[in-house]
Amino acid sequence: MNRRAHALAARRLVAACGGLIEAAAACRVGKSQLADYQAAEGLGFMPADVMADLEAYCGAPIYSRMLVEARPAGPDTRDLAREACDAAEAGGRLQHAARRASDDGAVTERERRELAEIYAEALEQLRQVGALLSEGVTP
C-alpha cells in the first residue's frame, strides 16, 4: 500500500470509531497523531497496536482488511521475463520523474513525495523478481 492508501485506511477507521475525539479515547495516541495518520503527507503510519485497539473499539477490521487485500499473495505470474520487464519499466518511471523534478534545479516537497511513491512501486516490482528467483524459477 502506498502512503495515500494508508491515510485512507486511517480515515475510514477513525470515522468508524466516531471521529478523532472518540478514537483518541479508545487508543494510546491523541487526536493530533490520529489526524497525522489520516494525512497522505503525514510522516508515519498507524502503529499496529493502535490499529488493533481502534478496530476492536469499532468492531470491524477496517484498516487490517485493507492491508490484507493490498498484499499480493506472491508474484501473480511465473513468467520471470515479464516480471523483470515490469521492474525495468518501474525504474524507467522513476528515472523520468526524477529528471522532470530536478530539471529546475530544486525538488519540491510534492515532487519528493511523488518520487518516494514511484520508488516504493519500483522496489515492489524488484521484490517480485526476487521472489521468483528465490523459488528457483528460470526464464
Legacy VTK file of the C-alpha trace (Angstrom):
# vtk DataFile Version 3.0
C-alpha trace
ASCII
DATASET POLYDATA
POINTS 139 float
0.000 0.000 0.000
1.218 3.468 -0.716
1.015 6.398 1.710
-2.340 7.565 0.308
-3.884 4.142 0.826
-2.627 4.080 4.440
-4.114 7.537 5.002
-7.430 6.402 3.541
-7.469 3.336 5.789
-6.755 5.524 8.816
-9.545 7.946 7.858
-12.049 5.123 7.460
-11.065 3.563 10.769
-11.202 6.831 12.715
-14.576 7.643 11.171
-15.904 4.210 12.154
-14.818 4.974 15.718
-16.885 8.163 15.785
-14.203 10.684 14.864
-10.926 11.911 16.285
-12.067 12.600 19.851
-13.765 9.260 20.351
-10.984 7.346 18.589
-8.304 9.050 20.699
-10.154 7.943 23.843
-10.067 4.345 22.583
-6.303 4.105 21.979
-2.922 5.283 23.272
-2.411 8.200 20.849
-4.013 11.631 20.795
-6.145 13.442 18.266
-3.250 15.192 16.538
-1.361 11.942 15.975
-4.514 10.268 14.646
-5.028 13.231 12.327
-1.447 12.835 11.065
-2.091 9.172 10.209
-5.025 10.336 8.057
-2.899 12.750 6.007
-1.248 11.413 2.856
1.653 13.791 3.534
1.976 12.589 7.140
5.275 11.275 8.391
4.117 7.993 9.864
1.714 5.127 9.631
-0.702 3.978 12.296
1.054 1.521 14.639
-0.375 -1.992 14.788
-1.415 -1.718 18.450
-3.345 1.495 17.776
-4.971 -0.114 14.749
-5.928 -3.170 16.828
-7.392 -1.028 19.610
-9.460 1.034 17.189
-10.652 -1.999 15.238
-11.684 -3.652 18.497
-13.476 -0.459 19.524
-15.489 -0.135 16.302
-15.885 -3.885 15.863
-14.597 -4.067 12.288
-11.169 -4.892 10.811
-11.223 -1.835 8.546
-7.507 -1.000 8.320
-6.154 -4.532 8.645
-8.564 -5.790 5.969
-7.254 -3.129 3.594
-3.700 -4.253 4.368
-4.519 -7.886 3.666
-6.383 -7.083 0.464
-3.494 -4.926 -0.786
-0.856 -7.567 -0.079
-0.169 -9.736 -3.075
-0.213 -13.440 -2.330
3.003 -13.597 -4.324
4.013 -12.805 -7.846
0.909 -13.020 -9.985
2.839 -14.697 -12.742
5.512 -17.322 -13.019
6.995 -15.552 -16.008
10.349 -14.191 -14.895
10.907 -12.205 -18.094
7.570 -10.423 -17.658
8.304 -9.553 -14.014
11.782 -8.319 -14.929
10.283 -6.105 -17.650
7.750 -4.707 -15.167
10.618 -3.896 -12.784
12.625 -2.197 -15.541
9.589 -0.138 -16.581
9.038 0.943 -12.956
12.690 2.006 -12.830
12.165 3.970 -16.036
9.180 5.776 -14.489
11.374 6.667 -11.508
14.136 7.951 -13.797
11.668 10.036 -15.814
10.049 11.547 -12.706
13.434 12.289 -11.121
14.666 14.026 -14.258
11.451 16.061 -14.545
11.577 17.013 -10.849
15.211 18.094 -10.948
15.119 19.981 -14.250
14.615 23.317 -12.495
17.440 22.693 -10.013
15.203 22.056 -6.986
12.943 19.225 -5.882
9.781 20.393 -4.151
8.158 18.543 -1.273
5.337 17.428 -3.576
7.861 16.114 -6.102
9.784 14.356 -3.327
6.592 12.601 -2.180
5.794 11.575 -5.762
9.310 10.227 -6.236
9.091 8.293 -2.969
5.867 6.625 -4.129
7.327 5.715 -7.519
10.458 4.409 -5.769
8.322 2.190 -3.492
6.490 0.810 -6.535
9.799 0.048 -8.252
11.070 -1.744 -5.142
7.915 -3.863 -5.066
8.453 -4.846 -8.690
12.034 -5.843 -7.898
10.812 -7.795 -4.852
8.560 -9.813 -7.148
11.502 -10.634 -9.399
13.492 -11.667 -6.321
10.642 -13.880 -5.134
10.610 -15.709 -8.452
14.376 -16.130 -8.377
14.321 -17.472 -4.812
11.695 -20.011 -5.853
14.114 -21.311 -8.446
12.050 -20.158 -11.417
14.098 -19.783 -14.575
13.372 -17.814 -17.747
LINES 1 140
139 0 1 2 3 4 5 6 7 8 9 10 11 12 13 14 15 16 17 18 19 20 21 22 23 24 25 26 27 28 29 30 31 32 33 34 35 36 37 38 39 40 41 42 43 44 45 46 47 48 49 50 51 52 53 54 55 56 57 58 59 60 61 62 63 64 65 66 67 68 69 70 71 72 73 74 75 76 77 78 79 80 81 82 83 84 85 86 87 88 89 90 91 92 93 94 95 96 97 98 99 100 101 102 103 104 105 106 107 108 109 110 111 112 113 114 115 116 117 118 119 120 121 122 123 124 125 126 127 128 129 130 131 132 133 134 135 136 137 138
